[in-house]
């Protein structure tokens, strides 16, 4: 396993291992989390001998300001910027430099992110009785069977009459109930992003893959406890 992607720096992993995310909401939400939690940025670019470290200082509508690395050599004009999101999954974005100041750099916010496809959180099978519900476009999606679950997302299926949510759309008020006689438990997650949406060919059931957006650590810790 010496060459496992889990043992390699994310900037050394092939780009095909990352999934393209073009949801403006998810991009903004992720960057706001990275700023709020002072998550470390790793800047890579052509001509840089080693990756540089920084943090986000400010977010505006179209740009972000980052702390100028002490050893910044004055170039390049384009960076690959790597960071961990709410689920501790590696992301990167390609951003162009728009302004240089004494203590900070201003970069354009790109129209998409690249999210590492490989799961850092183990996804587990759930009891048949495990159910979820959420709201999508003012509709309530209820009594959804959870096929598998992790701290970063879930796959749920419902009856054939259920509408399909659009990929990259937002769902809210996600409730997870695991009716396990040994250890019943439930939790609520504020929001998620639909990353898969399809109708099963054989059964006709409508299925959705959802990535969670943990706005606080409580929901993430609750999920970790449920998955033990």
N, C-alpha and C positions, 0 to 999 in steps of 0.2 A: 504493500500500500504506500510505498515511498513516493509514488507519483500521484497519489490521490489528490483531487482538487481541494479536499478539505485541508491539506497540508501545504497548500501553495498560496502565495499572496494573490489577491484577486486581480491585480494588474498583470499577473503572469498567466491568467486563465484565458482560454480562447474566447473571443467575443460571441461565438455561436452558443456558448453556455449561458448567455444572458437573454432574457426576454424583454422585448421592447414594450415600454409603457408610455402611452401617449395621452393619458387622461390628465387634463389641466388641473383638475381638482386633486388627484393623487400626487402629482408633482409638487403642487403648492403645499399640500398637507405634509408631505415628506420633508421638504426643505424647512418648513416652519418647525417641525419636530427636531430636525438636526440643529437648527439655530438655538431653539429653546434649551435643548439638552447639552449644548456645547460639544456635539459629536465632532470628533476629529476628521478633518478632510485630508486626503492624500492626493497631491497634484502630480500628475505625470504628463510629460510632454516631450516633443522632439527637441533634442539638444540638452535635456536635463540629465546629468550624470546619475543622480539619485532622486527618488521621489521627495517632494517637499510637503511639509505639514502646515495646516492652517485651520481656522474656524470661521464660521459665518458670523459677521458682525451685524449686518442689516439686510433686510429684504424689501425691495420695492416692487412695483408692478412688473417691470421688465428686467430688472437687474438685481444682482446680489453683490454685497460688499464683503470681502474677506480680509482677514489680517494678512498683511504682506509678510511672507516668510523671511526670516532674518537672512537666509542665504540665497534669496532670490537673485538670479543673475541678470535680470533685466529682460529676459525673453524665456519662453516663446510667447506667441500671441494667442495660442489655442491650447487648452488643457483637457485632459481626461481627469475628472475629479471623482475619487472613490470615497464612499462612506457607508456606514451601516444605518439601516432605517429602523422603524418602530419595532420590527420583528427580529432585529439583529441580523438581517440579511444584507449582503453586500449589494450596493448599487453603484453605477457610475453614470456620469453625464459628460457630454462634450460641450465645452463652453468657450466662447471667444472673449478675449480681453477687450474692454471698451474704454477704460480709463485707468491711469496709474497715478497714485498719490503717494505722499511720503510714507504713510503708515498703512495704507490699504490698497487693494486692487478691486476694481469694479468689473464684473463679468455679466454677460447676457445670460438670462435664464433660458435654457433650451426648451424646445417643444416636446421633448421626450426624455425618459430615463431608460437605463438598461438595468434590469434586476436579475441577479444570479438565479438561474432556474433551479439549481440543486437545492434541496431542502436542508437547512441547518437544524430544523426541528423535526424530530421523528414523527411521522404520521402513523396513527394507530387505528385499527378497526374498532368500532364501537358496538355496544349491545344493540340488538334489533330495535329495542324500545327507544333508543336515543333519538330525540327530536329537536328541531330548530324552527325558529320563525324569524321573520324580518319584514321591514317595510321597504317597498320599492315603488317610486312614482305614485305615492299616496295609496298604494294597494298593500294589503296584508297578505304575505305568503306564510301560511301556517301549516303545522303538522308535516313538516319536511323531514324525511328520514335521513339521518346523518350516516353516510357510508364510511367515511373516515374523517379523522380530526387531528389537528396538531395545534400548537400554540400560534402558528402563523396563518392557519386557514382550515377550510373544510370542504368536503364534497357532499352535497345534499341532493336528494331526488324526491319528486312528488308525483301526483297523478298526471295522466295524459292531458287533462283539461287545463292544467296550469299554464299561464303565460310564460314566455321566455324573456328573461331580463337581458338587456343588451350588454355585450362585452364592454368592459371599461366603465360601466355605469356604477353608481353608488347605491348601496343599500344601508339602511339605518336600523337602529334598535334591534340588534341581533340577540336573540335569546337562545341559549343552549341548555337543554334539559337531558340529563342522563339518568334514566329511571332504573338504576342498578340496585337490586335488593341489598347487596352487600355495602354499597356506598352511594346512595343517591346524591346528586349534586346538580347545580345549575349556575349559570353566570350570564351576564349581559355585556355585550361589546357594542360600543357606540356606532361604529361604521365599518364598512368593508367595501371592497371593490370586486366586481364580477370579472373573473379572468377566464372562465369557461362557461359556455351556455349551449346545451345541445339536447336533442330528443333521442332517446335510446331507440335503435332500429327495431329491436325485437319486442320490448315491452311497451314502447310508446311513452315511457316515463320521461318527464322533463327534469334535467339535472343541471346544477349550477356549481361551479368551483368558485369559491370566494376567498380572497385574501383579506385578513383582518387588519384594521387600522386601530391600534391600541393607543388611545389618547392619554391614558394613564397606565401606570404599572400594575394597578390592582387587577384589571381584567386579565393581563398577561400572567400574573402570579396565580390567579384563580384557575386559569387553564392548565398551568403547569401542575397544580395540585390535583386537578381532575384527571390528568393523564398519567399520574403515578401508578 
